[in-house]
């Protein structure tokens, strides 16, 4: 039996992955609330937008508290040193995703989408959708780590594909903005919003890479 199969065959190690599940859910929900807030704001439903954008920030704070709790548990030394370090890195990386959602939500609260072309609005919504899809695939991937490594790796591939698509979408939005008649101040804010959404997918990819390294390294041991 390979090292990685032994690693996950013991209950306490399976519990270590399960321990991350609340954090995974909080991370995903923070990105989803950000998306809902942007969607409502693009539809000029300001009150609904504010509710969801503020919720994204609240979920990030919950995720941060969960991270601290996870760190305390991992620091107790229940896990082997290598796996403990890997799981701490995964926890930190997840926290960056939620933090990115919170910061982007704060920015969205300040932005006006008035006078934006339909094309720019549509592409912003598409990019926001990609951030949610990317976070969802990442959560699915990590949830499969204690069940089927092939499924995990396949889902991580999907995370990478979505991240590449979000890069292209961000570049398209930048071109549309700079070729539009949007005021310079508004242009800067909207560009930063788009970059925030794209950065969320970057962090999802980075977290997936960490999971891939854990699996591949342990499988080859």
PyMOL commands that place a pseudoatom at each C-alpha (Angstrom):
pseudoatom trace, name=CA, resn=UNK, resi=1, chain=A, elem=C, hetatm=0, pos=[0.000, 0.000, 0.000]
pseudoatom trace, name=CA, resn=UNK, resi=2, chain=A, elem=C, hetatm=0, pos=[1.398, 3.405, -0.966]
pseudoatom trace, name=CA, resn=UNK, resi=3, chain=A, elem=C, hetatm=0, pos=[2.176, 6.029, 1.650]
pseudoatom trace, name=CA, resn=UNK, resi=4, chain=A, elem=C, hetatm=0, pos=[-0.746, 8.197, 0.550]
pseudoatom trace, name=CA, resn=UNK, resi=5, chain=A, elem=C, hetatm=0, pos=[-3.224, 5.313, 0.879]
pseudoatom trace, name=CA, resn=UNK, resi=6, chain=A, elem=C, hetatm=0, pos=[-1.884, 4.531, 4.339]
pseudoatom trace, name=CA, resn=UNK, resi=7, chain=A, elem=C, hetatm=0, pos=[-2.118, 8.242, 5.144]
pseudoatom trace, name=CA, resn=UNK, resi=8, chain=A, elem=C, hetatm=0, pos=[-5.826, 8.288, 4.445]
pseudoatom trace, name=CA, resn=UNK, resi=9, chain=A, elem=C, hetatm=0, pos=[-6.596, 4.801, 5.738]
pseudoatom trace, name=CA, resn=UNK, resi=10, chain=A, elem=C, hetatm=0, pos=[-6.379, 5.914, 9.372]
pseudoatom trace, name=CA, resn=UNK, resi=11, chain=A, elem=C, hetatm=0, pos=[-9.417, 7.564, 10.882]
pseudoatom trace, name=CA, resn=UNK, resi=12, chain=A, elem=C, hetatm=0, pos=[-7.598, 10.465, 12.451]
pseudoatom trace, name=CA, resn=UNK, resi=13, chain=A, elem=C, hetatm=0, pos=[-6.217, 11.500, 9.065]
pseudoatom trace, name=CA, resn=UNK, resi=14, chain=A, elem=C, hetatm=0, pos=[-9.590, 11.273, 7.362]
pseudoatom trace, name=CA, resn=UNK, resi=15, chain=A, elem=C, hetatm=0, pos=[-10.916, 13.429, 10.182]
pseudoatom trace, name=CA, resn=UNK, resi=16, chain=A, elem=C, hetatm=0, pos=[-8.197, 15.976, 9.379]
pseudoatom trace, name=CA, resn=UNK, resi=17, chain=A, elem=C, hetatm=0, pos=[-9.671, 16.486, 5.903]
pseudoatom trace, name=CA, resn=UNK, resi=18, chain=A, elem=C, hetatm=0, pos=[-13.195, 16.495, 7.289]
pseudoatom trace, name=CA, resn=UNK, resi=19, chain=A, elem=C, hetatm=0, pos=[-12.095, 19.166, 9.730]
pseudoatom trace, name=CA, resn=UNK, resi=20, chain=A, elem=C, hetatm=0, pos=[-11.562, 21.455, 6.755]
pseudoatom trace, name=CA, resn=UNK, resi=21, chain=A, elem=C, hetatm=0, pos=[-15.107, 21.027, 5.425]
pseudoatom trace, name=CA, resn=UNK, resi=22, chain=A, elem=C, hetatm=0, pos=[-16.700, 23.894, 7.415]
pseudoatom trace, name=CA, resn=UNK, resi=23, chain=A, elem=C, hetatm=0, pos=[-13.878, 26.143, 6.216]
pseudoatom trace, name=CA, resn=UNK, resi=24, chain=A, elem=C, hetatm=0, pos=[-14.430, 24.958, 2.649]
pseudoatom trace, name=CA, resn=UNK, resi=25, chain=A, elem=C, hetatm=0, pos=[-18.133, 25.782, 2.860]
pseudoatom trace, name=CA, resn=UNK, resi=26, chain=A, elem=C, hetatm=0, pos=[-17.503, 29.227, 4.358]
pseudoatom trace, name=CA, resn=UNK, resi=27, chain=A, elem=C, hetatm=0, pos=[-14.939, 29.969, 1.664]
pseudoatom trace, name=CA, resn=UNK, resi=28, chain=A, elem=C, hetatm=0, pos=[-17.265, 28.967, -1.150]
pseudoatom trace, name=CA, resn=UNK, resi=29, chain=A, elem=C, hetatm=0, pos=[-20.225, 30.821, 0.314]
pseudoatom trace, name=CA, resn=UNK, resi=30, chain=A, elem=C, hetatm=0, pos=[-18.200, 34.027, 0.657]
pseudoatom trace, name=CA, resn=UNK, resi=31, chain=A, elem=C, hetatm=0, pos=[-17.439, 33.903, -3.077]
pseudoatom trace, name=CA, resn=UNK, resi=32, chain=A, elem=C, hetatm=0, pos=[-21.061, 33.072, -3.877]
pseudoatom trace, name=CA, resn=UNK, resi=33, chain=A, elem=C, hetatm=0, pos=[-22.359, 35.999, -1.808]
pseudoatom trace, name=CA, resn=UNK, resi=34, chain=A, elem=C, hetatm=0, pos=[-19.908, 38.298, -3.585]
pseudoatom trace, name=CA, resn=UNK, resi=35, chain=A, elem=C, hetatm=0, pos=[-21.278, 37.102, -6.903]
pseudoatom trace, name=CA, resn=UNK, resi=36, chain=A, elem=C, hetatm=0, pos=[-24.885, 37.614, -5.808]
pseudoatom trace, name=CA, resn=UNK, resi=37, chain=A, elem=C, hetatm=0, pos=[-24.058, 41.123, -4.644]
pseudoatom trace, name=CA, resn=UNK, resi=38, chain=A, elem=C, hetatm=0, pos=[-22.445, 42.004, -7.962]
pseudoatom trace, name=CA, resn=UNK, resi=39, chain=A, elem=C, hetatm=0, pos=[-25.340, 40.482, -9.877]
pseudoatom trace, name=CA, resn=UNK, resi=40, chain=A, elem=C, hetatm=0, pos=[-27.934, 42.532, -7.998]
pseudoatom trace, name=CA, resn=UNK, resi=41, chain=A, elem=C, hetatm=0, pos=[-25.862, 45.677, -8.326]
pseudoatom trace, name=CA, resn=UNK, resi=42, chain=A, elem=C, hetatm=0, pos=[-25.559, 45.202, -12.088]
pseudoatom trace, name=CA, resn=UNK, resi=43, chain=A, elem=C, hetatm=0, pos=[-29.367, 44.896, -12.128]
pseudoatom trace, name=CA, resn=UNK, resi=44, chain=A, elem=C, hetatm=0, pos=[-29.586, 48.146, -10.124]
pseudoatom trace, name=CA, resn=UNK, resi=45, chain=A, elem=C, hetatm=0, pos=[-31.103, 46.377, -7.094]
pseudoatom trace, name=CA, resn=UNK, resi=46, chain=A, elem=C, hetatm=0, pos=[-29.026, 48.264, -4.568]
pseudoatom trace, name=CA, resn=UNK, resi=47, chain=A, elem=C, hetatm=0, pos=[-30.583, 47.023, -1.325]
pseudoatom trace, name=CA, resn=UNK, resi=48, chain=A, elem=C, hetatm=0, pos=[-30.245, 43.357, -2.260]
pseudoatom trace, name=CA, resn=UNK, resi=49, chain=A, elem=C, hetatm=0, pos=[-26.717, 44.000, -3.475]
pseudoatom trace, name=CA, resn=UNK, resi=50, chain=A, elem=C, hetatm=0, pos=[-25.621, 45.561, -0.180]
pseudoatom trace, name=CA, resn=UNK, resi=51, chain=A, elem=C, hetatm=0, pos=[-27.092, 42.657, 1.788]
pseudoatom trace, name=CA, resn=UNK, resi=52, chain=A, elem=C, hetatm=0, pos=[-25.101, 40.057, -0.147]
pseudoatom trace, name=CA, resn=UNK, resi=53, chain=A, elem=C, hetatm=0, pos=[-21.874, 42.048, -0.302]
pseudoatom trace, name=CA, resn=UNK, resi=54, chain=A, elem=C, hetatm=0, pos=[-21.920, 42.590, 3.458]
pseudoatom trace, name=CA, resn=UNK, resi=55, chain=A, elem=C, hetatm=0, pos=[-22.650, 38.890, 3.947]
pseudoatom trace, name=CA, resn=UNK, resi=56, chain=A, elem=C, hetatm=0, pos=[-19.525, 38.043, 1.953]
pseudoatom trace, name=CA, resn=UNK, resi=57, chain=A, elem=C, hetatm=0, pos=[-17.495, 40.002, 4.497]
pseudoatom trace, name=CA, resn=UNK, resi=58, chain=A, elem=C, hetatm=0, pos=[-19.201, 38.323, 7.440]
pseudoatom trace, name=CA, resn=UNK, resi=59, chain=A, elem=C, hetatm=0, pos=[-18.497, 34.877, 6.019]
pseudoatom trace, name=CA, resn=UNK, resi=60, chain=A, elem=C, hetatm=0, pos=[-14.834, 35.758, 5.584]
pseudoatom trace, name=CA, resn=UNK, resi=61, chain=A, elem=C, hetatm=0, pos=[-14.671, 36.660, 9.267]
pseudoatom trace, name=CA, resn=UNK, resi=62, chain=A, elem=C, hetatm=0, pos=[-16.259, 33.302, 10.126]
pseudoatom trace, name=CA, resn=UNK, resi=63, chain=A, elem=C, hetatm=0, pos=[-13.772, 31.563, 7.864]
pseudoatom trace, name=CA, resn=UNK, resi=64, chain=A, elem=C, hetatm=0, pos=[-10.915, 33.381, 9.591]
pseudoatom trace, name=CA, resn=UNK, resi=65, chain=A, elem=C, hetatm=0, pos=[-12.172, 32.235, 12.981]
pseudoatom trace, name=CA, resn=UNK, resi=66, chain=A, elem=C, hetatm=0, pos=[-12.464, 28.703, 11.631]
pseudoatom trace, name=CA, resn=UNK, resi=67, chain=A, elem=C, hetatm=0, pos=[-8.890, 28.911, 10.349]
pseudoatom trace, name=CA, resn=UNK, resi=68, chain=A, elem=C, hetatm=0, pos=[-7.625, 29.844, 13.806]
pseudoatom trace, name=CA, resn=UNK, resi=69, chain=A, elem=C, hetatm=0, pos=[-9.526, 26.922, 15.300]
pseudoatom trace, name=CA, resn=UNK, resi=70, chain=A, elem=C, hetatm=0, pos=[-8.109, 24.550, 12.702]
pseudoatom trace, name=CA, resn=UNK, resi=71, chain=A, elem=C, hetatm=0, pos=[-4.596, 25.810, 13.360]
pseudoatom trace, name=CA, resn=UNK, resi=72, chain=A, elem=C, hetatm=0, pos=[-4.992, 25.092, 17.067]
pseudoatom trace, name=CA, resn=UNK, resi=73, chain=A, elem=C, hetatm=0, pos=[-6.138, 21.541, 16.333]
pseudoatom trace, name=CA, resn=UNK, resi=74, chain=A, elem=C, hetatm=0, pos=[-3.353, 20.912, 13.829]
pseudoatom trace, name=CA, resn=UNK, resi=75, chain=A, elem=C, hetatm=0, pos=[-0.760, 22.310, 16.234]
pseudoatom trace, name=CA, resn=UNK, resi=76, chain=A, elem=C, hetatm=0, pos=[-1.638, 19.631, 18.778]
pseudoatom trace, name=CA, resn=UNK, resi=77, chain=A, elem=C, hetatm=0, pos=[0.487, 17.197, 16.823]
pseudoatom trace, name=CA, resn=UNK, resi=78, chain=A, elem=C, hetatm=0, pos=[-2.168, 14.582, 16.061]
pseudoatom trace, name=CA, resn=UNK, resi=79, chain=A, elem=C, hetatm=0, pos=[-0.959, 14.390, 12.460]
pseudoatom trace, name=CA, resn=UNK, resi=80, chain=A, elem=C, hetatm=0, pos=[2.484, 13.475, 11.155]
pseudoatom trace, name=CA, resn=UNK, resi=81, chain=A, elem=C, hetatm=0, pos=[4.660, 16.605, 10.672]
pseudoatom trace, name=CA, resn=UNK, resi=82, chain=A, elem=C, hetatm=0, pos=[4.485, 16.596, 6.855]
pseudoatom trace, name=CA, resn=UNK, resi=83, chain=A, elem=C, hetatm=0, pos=[0.734, 16.191, 6.629]
pseudoatom trace, name=CA, resn=UNK, resi=84, chain=A, elem=C, hetatm=0, pos=[0.174, 18.729, 9.392]
pseudoatom trace, name=CA, resn=UNK, resi=85, chain=A, elem=C, hetatm=0, pos=[2.240, 21.291, 7.508]
pseudoatom trace, name=CA, resn=UNK, resi=86, chain=A, elem=C, hetatm=0, pos=[0.417, 20.553, 4.247]
pseudoatom trace, name=CA, resn=UNK, resi=87, chain=A, elem=C, hetatm=0, pos=[-2.975, 20.960, 5.866]
pseudoatom trace, name=CA, resn=UNK, resi=88, chain=A, elem=C, hetatm=0, pos=[-1.905, 24.226, 7.474]
pseudoatom trace, name=CA, resn=UNK, resi=89, chain=A, elem=C, hetatm=0, pos=[-0.854, 25.484, 4.048]
pseudoatom trace, name=CA, resn=UNK, resi=90, chain=A, elem=C, hetatm=0, pos=[-4.203, 24.457, 2.595]
pseudoatom trace, name=CA, resn=UNK, resi=91, chain=A, elem=C, hetatm=0, pos=[-6.003, 26.288, 5.392]
pseudoatom trace, name=CA, resn=UNK, resi=92, chain=A, elem=C, hetatm=0, pos=[-3.969, 29.450, 4.820]
pseudoatom trace, name=CA, resn=UNK, resi=93, chain=A, elem=C, hetatm=0, pos=[-4.621, 29.298, 1.082]
pseudoatom trace, name=CA, resn=UNK, resi=94, chain=A, elem=C, hetatm=0, pos=[-8.370, 28.863, 1.613]
pseudoatom trace, name=CA, resn=UNK, resi=95, chain=A, elem=C, hetatm=0, pos=[-8.316, 31.893, 3.870]
pseudoatom trace, name=CA, resn=UNK, resi=96, chain=A, elem=C, hetatm=0, pos=[-6.804, 33.975, 1.078]
pseudoatom trace, name=CA, resn=UNK, resi=97, chain=A, elem=C, hetatm=0, pos=[-9.743, 33.092, -1.170]
pseudoatom trace, name=CA, resn=UNK, resi=98, chain=A, elem=C, hetatm=0, pos=[-12.276, 34.221, 1.434]
pseudoatom trace, name=CA, resn=UNK, resi=99, chain=A, elem=C, hetatm=0, pos=[-10.230, 37.333, 2.139]
pseudoatom trace, name=CA, resn=UNK, resi=100, chain=A, elem=C, hetatm=0, pos=[-10.199, 38.103, -1.585]
pseudoatom trace, name=CA, resn=UNK, resi=101, chain=A, elem=C, hetatm=0, pos=[-13.985, 37.800, -1.651]
pseudoatom trace, name=CA, resn=UNK, resi=102, chain=A, elem=C, hetatm=0, pos=[-14.296, 40.165, 1.320]
pseudoatom trace, name=CA, resn=UNK, resi=103, chain=A, elem=C, hetatm=0, pos=[-11.988, 42.807, -0.168]
pseudoatom trace, name=CA, resn=UNK, resi=104, chain=A, elem=C, hetatm=0, pos=[-13.668, 42.605, -3.574]
pseudoatom trace, name=CA, resn=UNK, resi=105, chain=A, elem=C, hetatm=0, pos=[-17.077, 42.912, -1.905]
pseudoatom trace, name=CA, resn=UNK, resi=106, chain=A, elem=C, hetatm=0, pos=[-15.917, 46.065, -0.109]
pseudoatom trace, name=CA, resn=UNK, resi=107, chain=A, elem=C, hetatm=0, pos=[-14.834, 47.485, -3.433]
pseudoatom trace, name=CA, resn=UNK, resi=108, chain=A, elem=C, hetatm=0, pos=[-18.135, 46.548, -5.081]
pseudoatom trace, name=CA, resn=UNK, resi=109, chain=A, elem=C, hetatm=0, pos=[-20.001, 48.514, -2.406]
pseudoatom trace, name=CA, resn=UNK, resi=110, chain=A, elem=C, hetatm=0, pos=[-18.206, 51.676, -3.555]
pseudoatom trace, name=CA, resn=UNK, resi=111, chain=A, elem=C, hetatm=0, pos=[-18.596, 51.234, -7.284]
pseudoatom trace, name=CA, resn=UNK, resi=112, chain=A, elem=C, hetatm=0, pos=[-21.213, 52.707, -9.552]
pseudoatom trace, name=CA, resn=UNK, resi=113, chain=A, elem=C, hetatm=0, pos=[-22.142, 50.712, -12.639]
pseudoatom trace, name=CA, resn=UNK, resi=114, chain=A, elem=C, hetatm=0, pos=[-24.002, 53.656, -14.134]
pseudoatom trace, name=CA, resn=UNK, resi=115, chain=A, elem=C, hetatm=0, pos=[-23.273, 54.392, -17.780]
pseudoatom trace, name=CA, resn=UNK, resi=116, chain=A, elem=C, hetatm=0, pos=[-21.540, 51.070, -18.323]
pseudoatom trace, name=CA, resn=UNK, resi=117, chain=A, elem=C, hetatm=0, pos=[-22.281, 49.392, -21.618]
pseudoatom trace, name=CA, resn=UNK, resi=118, chain=A, elem=C, hetatm=0, pos=[-24.304, 46.196, -21.600]
pseudoatom trace, name=CA, resn=UNK, resi=119, chain=A, elem=C, hetatm=0, pos=[-21.286, 44.357, -22.969]
pseudoatom trace, name=CA, resn=UNK, resi=120, chain=A, elem=C, hetatm=0, pos=[-19.074, 45.356, -20.039]
pseudoatom trace, name=CA, resn=UNK, resi=121, chain=A, elem=C, hetatm=0, pos=[-21.815, 44.510, -17.538]
pseudoatom trace, name=CA, resn=UNK, resi=122, chain=A, elem=C, hetatm=0, pos=[-22.332, 41.107, -19.143]
pseudoatom trace, name=CA, resn=UNK, resi=123, chain=A, elem=C, hetatm=0, pos=[-18.626, 40.316, -19.068]
pseudoatom trace, name=CA, resn=UNK, resi=124, chain=A, elem=C, hetatm=0, pos=[-18.312, 41.383, -15.424]
pseudoatom trace, name=CA, resn=UNK, resi=125, chain=A, elem=C, hetatm=0, pos=[-21.149, 39.021, -14.571]
pseudoatom trace, name=CA, resn=UNK, resi=126, chain=A, elem=C, hetatm=0, pos=[-19.470, 36.268, -16.594]
pseudoatom trace, name=CA, resn=UNK, resi=127, chain=A, elem=C, hetatm=0, pos=[-16.219, 36.788, -14.699]
pseudoatom trace, name=CA, resn=UNK, resi=128, chain=A, elem=C, hetatm=0, pos=[-18.077, 36.727, -11.398]
pseudoatom trace, name=CA, resn=UNK, resi=129, chain=A, elem=C, hetatm=0, pos=[-19.732, 33.467, -12.443]
pseudoatom trace, name=CA, resn=UNK, resi=130, chain=A, elem=C, hetatm=0, pos=[-16.316, 32.001, -13.202]
pseudoatom trace, name=CA, resn=UNK, resi=131, chain=A, elem=C, hetatm=0, pos=[-15.082, 32.904, -9.715]
pseudoatom trace, name=CA, resn=UNK, resi=132, chain=A, elem=C, hetatm=0, pos=[-18.018, 31.016, -8.181]
pseudoatom trace, name=CA, resn=UNK, resi=133, chain=A, elem=C, hetatm=0, pos=[-17.557, 28.053, -10.502]
pseudoatom trace, name=CA, resn=UNK, resi=134, chain=A, elem=C, hetatm=0, pos=[-13.832, 27.926, -9.725]
pseudoatom trace, name=CA, resn=UNK, resi=135, chain=A, elem=C, hetatm=0, pos=[-14.409, 28.014, -5.962]
pseudoatom trace, name=CA, resn=UNK, resi=136, chain=A, elem=C, hetatm=0, pos=[-17.059, 25.320, -6.266]
pseudoatom trace, name=CA, resn=UNK, resi=137, chain=A, elem=C, hetatm=0, pos=[-14.754, 22.981, -8.194]
pseudoatom trace, name=CA, resn=UNK, resi=138, chain=A, elem=C, hetatm=0, pos=[-11.990, 23.544, -5.662]
pseudoatom trace, name=CA, resn=UNK, resi=139, chain=A, elem=C, hetatm=0, pos=[-14.277, 22.663, -2.755]
pseudoatom trace, name=CA, resn=UNK, resi=140, chain=A, elem=C, hetatm=0, pos=[-15.367, 19.512, -4.585]
pseudoatom trace, name=CA, resn=UNK, resi=141, chain=A, elem=C, hetatm=0, pos=[-11.747, 18.595, -5.262]
pseudoatom trace, name=CA, resn=UNK, resi=142, chain=A, elem=C, hetatm=0, pos=[-10.656, 18.933, -1.657]
pseudoatom trace, name=CA, resn=UNK, resi=143, chain=A, elem=C, hetatm=0, pos=[-13.739, 17.095, -0.444]
pseudoatom trace, name=CA, resn=UNK, resi=144, chain=A, elem=C, hetatm=0, pos=[-12.683, 14.097, -2.561]
pseudoatom trace, name=CA, resn=UNK, resi=145, chain=A, elem=C, hetatm=0, pos=[-9.144, 13.941, -1.160]
pseudoatom trace, name=CA, resn=UNK, resi=146, chain=A, elem=C, hetatm=0, pos=[-10.017, 11.259, 1.368]
pseudoatom trace, name=CA, resn=UNK, resi=147, chain=A, elem=C, hetatm=0, pos=[-12.066, 9.225, -1.120]
pseudoatom trace, name=CA, resn=UNK, resi=148, chain=A, elem=C, hetatm=0, pos=[-10.631, 9.148, -4.648]
pseudoatom trace, name=CA, resn=UNK, resi=149, chain=A, elem=C, hetatm=0, pos=[-7.404, 10.828, -5.697]
pseudoatom trace, name=CA, resn=UNK, resi=150, chain=A, elem=C, hetatm=0, pos=[-8.178, 10.527, -9.408]
pseudoatom trace, name=CA, resn=UNK, resi=151, chain=A, elem=C, hetatm=0, pos=[-11.399, 12.465, -8.935]
pseudoatom trace, name=CA, resn=UNK, resi=152, chain=A, elem=C, hetatm=0, pos=[-9.519, 15.094, -6.922]
pseudoatom trace, name=CA, resn=UNK, resi=153, chain=A, elem=C, hetatm=0, pos=[-6.881, 15.534, -9.625]
pseudoatom trace, name=CA, resn=UNK, resi=154, chain=A, elem=C, hetatm=0, pos=[-9.524, 15.701, -12.355]
pseudoatom trace, name=CA, resn=UNK, resi=155, chain=A, elem=C, hetatm=0, pos=[-11.385, 18.436, -10.477]
pseudoatom trace, name=CA, resn=UNK, resi=156, chain=A, elem=C, hetatm=0, pos=[-8.136, 20.335, -9.910]
pseudoatom trace, name=CA, resn=UNK, resi=157, chain=A, elem=C, hetatm=0, pos=[-7.638, 20.250, -13.682]
pseudoatom trace, name=CA, resn=UNK, resi=158, chain=A, elem=C, hetatm=0, pos=[-11.067, 21.859, -13.981]
pseudoatom trace, name=CA, resn=UNK, resi=159, chain=A, elem=C, hetatm=0, pos=[-10.021, 24.558, -11.510]
pseudoatom trace, name=CA, resn=UNK, resi=160, chain=A, elem=C, hetatm=0, pos=[-7.005, 25.345, -13.693]
pseudoatom trace, name=CA, resn=UNK, resi=161, chain=A, elem=C, hetatm=0, pos=[-9.148, 25.479, -16.825]
pseudoatom trace, name=CA, resn=UNK, resi=162, chain=A, elem=C, hetatm=0, pos=[-11.572, 27.915, -15.220]
pseudoatom trace, name=CA, resn=UNK, resi=163, chain=A, elem=C, hetatm=0, pos=[-8.692, 30.063, -13.952]
pseudoatom trace, name=CA, resn=UNK, resi=164, chain=A, elem=C, hetatm=0, pos=[-7.305, 30.302, -17.483]
pseudoatom trace, name=CA, resn=UNK, resi=165, chain=A, elem=C, hetatm=0, pos=[-10.741, 31.280, -18.777]
pseudoatom trace, name=CA, resn=UNK, resi=166, chain=A, elem=C, hetatm=0, pos=[-11.013, 33.969, -16.098]
pseudoatom trace, name=CA, resn=UNK, resi=167, chain=A, elem=C, hetatm=0, pos=[-7.626, 35.368, -17.170]
pseudoatom trace, name=CA, resn=UNK, resi=168, chain=A, elem=C, hetatm=0, pos=[-8.947, 35.727, -20.697]
pseudoatom trace, name=CA, resn=UNK, resi=169, chain=A, elem=C, hetatm=0, pos=[-12.182, 37.276, -19.438]
pseudoatom trace, name=CA, resn=UNK, resi=170, chain=A, elem=C, hetatm=0, pos=[-10.275, 39.801, -17.338]
pseudoatom trace, name=CA, resn=UNK, resi=171, chain=A, elem=C, hetatm=0, pos=[-8.149, 40.786, -20.332]
pseudoatom trace, name=CA, resn=UNK, resi=172, chain=A, elem=C, hetatm=0, pos=[-11.323, 41.246, -22.400]
pseudoatom trace, name=CA, resn=UNK, resi=173, chain=A, elem=C, hetatm=0, pos=[-12.893, 43.470, -19.729]
pseudoatom trace, name=CA, resn=UNK, resi=174, chain=A, elem=C, hetatm=0, pos=[-9.753, 45.608, -19.599]
pseudoatom trace, name=CA, resn=UNK, resi=175, chain=A, elem=C, hetatm=0, pos=[-9.854, 46.097, -23.369]
pseudoatom trace, name=CA, resn=UNK, resi=176, chain=A, elem=C, hetatm=0, pos=[-13.537, 46.972, -23.264]
pseudoatom trace, name=CA, resn=UNK, resi=177, chain=A, elem=C, hetatm=0, pos=[-12.976, 49.462, -20.452]
pseudoatom trace, name=CA, resn=UNK, resi=178, chain=A, elem=C, hetatm=0, pos=[-10.073, 51.246, -22.093]
pseudoatom trace, name=CA, resn=UNK, resi=179, chain=A, elem=C, hetatm=0, pos=[-11.968, 51.498, -25.368]
pseudoatom trace, name=CA, resn=UNK, resi=180, chain=A, elem=C, hetatm=0, pos=[-15.079, 52.852, -23.660]
pseudoatom trace, name=CA, resn=UNK, resi=181, chain=A, elem=C, hetatm=0, pos=[-16.118, 56.322, -22.577]
pseudoatom trace, name=CA, resn=UNK, resi=182, chain=A, elem=C, hetatm=0, pos=[-16.122, 55.414, -18.890]
pseudoatom trace, name=CA, resn=UNK, resi=183, chain=A, elem=C, hetatm=0, pos=[-14.742, 58.173, -16.664]
pseudoatom trace, name=CA, resn=UNK, resi=184, chain=A, elem=C, hetatm=0, pos=[-11.152, 57.532, -15.507]
pseudoatom trace, name=CA, resn=UNK, resi=185, chain=A, elem=C, hetatm=0, pos=[-12.081, 57.211, -11.821]
pseudoatom trace, name=CA, resn=UNK, resi=186, chain=A, elem=C, hetatm=0, pos=[-14.870, 54.752, -12.574]
pseudoatom trace, name=CA, resn=UNK, resi=187, chain=A, elem=C, hetatm=0, pos=[-12.609, 52.863, -14.962]
pseudoatom trace, name=CA, resn=UNK, resi=188, chain=A, elem=C, hetatm=0, pos=[-9.995, 52.347, -12.242]
pseudoatom trace, name=CA, resn=UNK, resi=189, chain=A, elem=C, hetatm=0, pos=[-12.532, 51.026, -9.728]
pseudoatom trace, name=CA, resn=UNK, resi=190, chain=A, elem=C, hetatm=0, pos=[-14.180, 48.644, -12.176]
pseudoatom trace, name=CA, resn=UNK, resi=191, chain=A, elem=C, hetatm=0, pos=[-10.816, 47.380, -13.374]
pseudoatom trace, name=CA, resn=UNK, resi=192, chain=A, elem=C, hetatm=0, pos=[-9.863, 46.690, -9.743]
pseudoatom trace, name=CA, resn=UNK, resi=193, chain=A, elem=C, hetatm=0, pos=[-13.154, 44.858, -9.217]
pseudoatom trace, name=CA, resn=UNK, resi=194, chain=A, elem=C, hetatm=0, pos=[-12.477, 42.655, -12.238]
pseudoatom trace, name=CA, resn=UNK, resi=195, chain=A, elem=C, hetatm=0, pos=[-8.938, 42.035, -11.049]
pseudoatom trace, name=CA, resn=UNK, resi=196, chain=A, elem=C, hetatm=0, pos=[-10.274, 41.063, -7.620]
pseudoatom trace, name=CA, resn=UNK, resi=197, chain=A, elem=C, hetatm=0, pos=[-12.549, 38.468, -9.204]
pseudoatom trace, name=CA, resn=UNK, resi=198, chain=A, elem=C, hetatm=0, pos=[-9.718, 37.119, -11.325]
pseudoatom trace, name=CA, resn=UNK, resi=199, chain=A, elem=C, hetatm=0, pos=[-7.432, 36.971, -8.282]
pseudoatom trace, name=CA, resn=UNK, resi=200, chain=A, elem=C, hetatm=0, pos=[-9.970, 34.778, -6.489]
pseudoatom trace, name=CA, resn=UNK, resi=201, chain=A, elem=C, hetatm=0, pos=[-9.597, 32.215, -9.277]
pseudoatom trace, name=CA, resn=UNK, resi=202, chain=A, elem=C, hetatm=0, pos=[-5.795, 32.546, -8.997]
pseudoatom trace, name=CA, resn=UNK, resi=203, chain=A, elem=C, hetatm=0, pos=[-5.998, 31.629, -5.314]
pseudoatom trace, name=CA, resn=UNK, resi=204, chain=A, elem=C, hetatm=0, pos=[-8.292, 28.727, -6.125]
pseudoatom trace, name=CA, resn=UNK, resi=205, chain=A, elem=C, hetatm=0, pos=[-5.709, 27.442, -8.595]
pseudoatom trace, name=CA, resn=UNK, resi=206, chain=A, elem=C, hetatm=0, pos=[-2.904, 27.879, -6.049]
pseudoatom trace, name=CA, resn=UNK, resi=207, chain=A, elem=C, hetatm=0, pos=[-4.883, 25.944, -3.451]
pseudoatom trace, name=CA, resn=UNK, resi=208, chain=A, elem=C, hetatm=0, pos=[-5.542, 23.196, -5.975]
pseudoatom trace, name=CA, resn=UNK, resi=209, chain=A, elem=C, hetatm=0, pos=[-1.827, 23.059, -6.732]
pseudoatom trace, name=CA, resn=UNK, resi=210, chain=A, elem=C, hetatm=0, pos=[-1.111, 22.512, -3.037]
pseudoatom trace, name=CA, resn=UNK, resi=211, chain=A, elem=C, hetatm=0, pos=[-3.558, 19.609, -2.982]
pseudoatom trace, name=CA, resn=UNK, resi=212, chain=A, elem=C, hetatm=0, pos=[-1.964, 18.147, -6.114]
pseudoatom trace, name=CA, resn=UNK, resi=213, chain=A, elem=C, hetatm=0, pos=[1.491, 18.329, -4.534]
pseudoatom trace, name=CA, resn=UNK, resi=214, chain=A, elem=C, hetatm=0, pos=[0.245, 16.528, -1.416]
pseudoatom trace, name=CA, resn=UNK, resi=215, chain=A, elem=C, hetatm=0, pos=[-1.222, 13.712, -3.480]
pseudoatom trace, name=CA, resn=UNK, resi=216, chain=A, elem=C, hetatm=0, pos=[1.592, 13.328, -5.998]
pseudoatom trace, name=CA, resn=UNK, resi=217, chain=A, elem=C, hetatm=0, pos=[4.398, 13.575, -3.448]
pseudoatom trace, name=CA, resn=UNK, resi=218, chain=A, elem=C, hetatm=0, pos=[2.828, 11.064, -1.082]
pseudoatom trace, name=CA, resn=UNK, resi=219, chain=A, elem=C, hetatm=0, pos=[1.887, 8.706, -3.927]
pseudoatom trace, name=CA, resn=UNK, resi=220, chain=A, elem=C, hetatm=0, pos=[5.496, 8.572, -5.102]
pseudoatom trace, name=CA, resn=UNK, resi=221, chain=A, elem=C, hetatm=0, pos=[6.895, 7.986, -1.618]
for i in range(1, 221): cmd.bond("trace and resi %d" % i, "trace and resi %d" % (i + 1))
show_as sticks, trace
zoom trace
